[in-house]
Structure formats: structure tokens, C-alpha cells
């Protein structure tokens, strides 16, 4: 874009953001979790007055204790026992009575166990319009590749300076956070020819199923947030590109060529810039670990519909907390996104692709919570940039 127009764009964003910035606060209470929910204590733990490891303990509860769960803050949940005692417990200590054992989680990576049949396009629908079909595996496989839209996307270049200025305007503070599973030393900084070619094939097919939204402000906003997050990734020489697709289905994706995006349906569901950063970080994480080259994944359009396997899904989920937190965003925001999608499903919105081809969202939440480190817990703070997404919500595509 022209220099004058670029400066005008940044000025609008900075001025619009300054009106809503304040001091950092604890991660917002998730509205989807305010209902009472039956829970069981999975291990002995202290019930605390506040959602902090240093808060005064109310009492110590034993494993197997029956509880009612209410709102969540960060990686903590407010609960009440049968005697009426209430307080806060870590999510990692809580289980749903009907939850299956987590035998395919991150631990499966070291044992070689790997589930199959999972997808990256975690899709459902939210108010699907009469003229727009849901983004399903069938629609994706039947779509005609859209090479013109792909060429347009490939011509767009990331703007690191704009990302730096936008991060500064949002008062984002970078952090040093570590992955639970270190990245391999052999990870190449650049894309391999195989990744580039397969990613472009997948991208053309995906763009044939759903075109980018025609809203420059939304596209530029998502791209800028994506570049802020990608700056903390190790594969910095990957040409990361970000896009919002014009589909009311709830979906996100990360392709082998560094193309990352989400649908308008998912964007409309997000409540904060922290949530947006978490979604983009999750897909960046998948591409960064070359999960498309791993077990259970296929570098093809059909492979896009099948996905990368549940152990890889859960590994990318955890990496996403790290990448979002490194950029200064709330490390617990990905759980908020999962809860909001789960609530949409609970209200009857179609999520057949998600439910059939990925681990259930409650299991993904439990798997992430079980692997939260103290440094991730301390970074579960709503960023001062969180409200900026409101400027772009509800705007016409």
C-alpha cells in the first residue's frame, strides 16, 4: 500500500485503540462457563480464596471429591462442594465425570501412539446464510481451485514494522516462554520445496471453497496481529500470510506454505484480540513443527480434510499458549475460544466436521490444562490490547 495510506491506517488503529486501553487485568471471566457443571477432583488439591497459587487456602480436598464448577479465570475454575464451601481450583485438577481418560494427549508423542482422522479445519456453522454453504470436507474436496485468489494472496507481503508499531500501541510486552516439547534442532528456517508446493495446492483448493472477505480493515488487522505473534516463532524465514475467509462456518487453518487464517464465522465468535492471537498462534504452531510432514498427515488436498492426528493437534494447542504469551497476549485465551465454540455446539449450531474429526473440545481443554507450567499460569493476564477487536466486529465483509 502507499506510504500515506499506510500511515493513515496506523493512525486510525492507534487512535481507535487508545480510547479503550487501560491497565492489565486478570483474564476475563468466561461467560460460557458461568453455569453449574458437575466435576470431580482428579487429585488432592487446595481450595483457594482467589485464582492464584499464592492465595490463602480455604481447605484441602481429596481426589474423588464431587464439585459444581462455575466461571473460569485463566487456568483456574471457581467450584463449590456439597457442604457449600467455595473457592478456586486449577483446571488441571478437575475432570468431568463422563470424560474419557487422556490416553492420546501430549504423552502419546513419546510413546509413538497417534490417533488418526483429525482435521485442521475445525468447522461448524454459526447462522449459515441461505446462499452460503457450510465449509465441510465434502465442499472442500469438490471445490475448483482458485488460482487467481491464491496469486493475490501470495503477492501480499508481511510488514514487520507495522506489526511492531501496532504491538507498541497496544502496550504489548514480550515474554520469554518455553515449549513443553522443545523444537527439534534440525528444524529448517525456510520452507522446503515440498511444503511450499503442497501448501499452495491446498490454499488454492481452500480459496475455491471460500474466498477472502472483501473488508480491507479486517484483513489488515488480522494480518498485523498474526505478524505480531509470528515474530516470536522460531521459523522466522517462513513467509507467513494471514487471511479471513468469507464463510459463516467456524474454522481455522494453517497450511504448509505458511498461510494461516480463519473464517468470518470464527472471527465473529471471538471476544478479544487475545482470542484472535490464540487462534493464529495455534495454526502457526502447527506449521512451525512441520506437522504436515509427520505421522498421520498427508501433503495433499485430501490430507487437508483428514488433518494431522490428535497427538499433533494437542501439541500445537500447547505451543499456541507459548507463542501467544511470548507476544504479550493472554496465555489462557485459547481455552476461551474452545469454550465459546463448545457453547455454540451446545446451542445446536452445526459442528459436524469438528465433532467427527477432532478430539472433543472438552478433552482438548483438559489436555492443555494438564500441561500448564507455572510461567504460563503467571502469563494468563488479559492484555491491554484485548478490546481492539471491537473496532472490527460486526463490520460488513
Helices and strands as residue ranges (DSSP letters): H 3-18, E 25-26, G 31-33, E 37-41, E 45-48, E 57-61, E 66-73, E 76-81, E 86-90, G 91-93, E 94-95, H 108-111, H 137-142, H 147-155, H 160-169, H 193-209, H 216-230, E 241-245, E 252-254, E 259-263, H 264-269, H 273-288, G 291-293, H 301-306, H 310-326, H 333-346, H 352-357, H 361-370, H 374-378, E 381-382, G 386-392
